[in-house]
Amino acid sequence: MSEHPLRTPLEQLQTELDRVPPPAASDPVLAEVRQATSTLLVQTTTLPTVTPHPSFQEQLRTAIDRFEVTHPTLTAAIEQVIDTLNRMGL
């Protein structure tokens, strides 16, 4: 069975989310993104198809706007997930 195309970008995003230092780590936007990312990661291992809730991309875009300057590596990981979702037609 091949790996889900979202798996690697989501893993990278989760790694970057875990690296965000306090107090930014407790930001509600990051908490929402962290929760959705964790849920999607589980789904990519248990379900043949995964369709993120439309609000996930909105959360990602909000996080980019908020953390683009202060956390460029996190922003790059978020952009990678958005690109993958776009290539999947979602």
Rosetta blueprint (number, residue, H / E / L):
1 M L
2 S L
3 E L
4 H L
5 P L
6 L L
7 R H
8 T H
9 P H
10 L H
11 E H
12 Q H
13 L H
14 Q H
15 T H
16 E H
17 L H
18 D H
19 R H
20 V L
21 P L
22 P L
23 P L
24 A H
25 A H
26 S H
27 D L
28 P H
29 V H
30 L H
31 A H
32 E H
33 V H
34 R H
35 Q H
36 A H
37 T H
38 S H
39 T H
40 L H
41 L H
42 V H
43 Q H
44 T H
45 T H
46 T H
47 L L
48 P L
49 T L
50 V L
51 T L
52 P L
53 H L
54 P H
55 S H
56 F H
57 Q H
58 E H
59 Q H
60 L H
61 R H
62 T H
63 A H
64 I H
65 D H
66 R H
67 F H
68 E L
69 V L
70 T L
71 H L
72 P H
73 T H
74 L H
75 T H
76 A H
77 A H
78 I H
79 E H
80 Q H
81 V H
82 I H
83 D H
84 T H
85 L H
86 N H
87 R H
88 M L
89 G L
90 L L
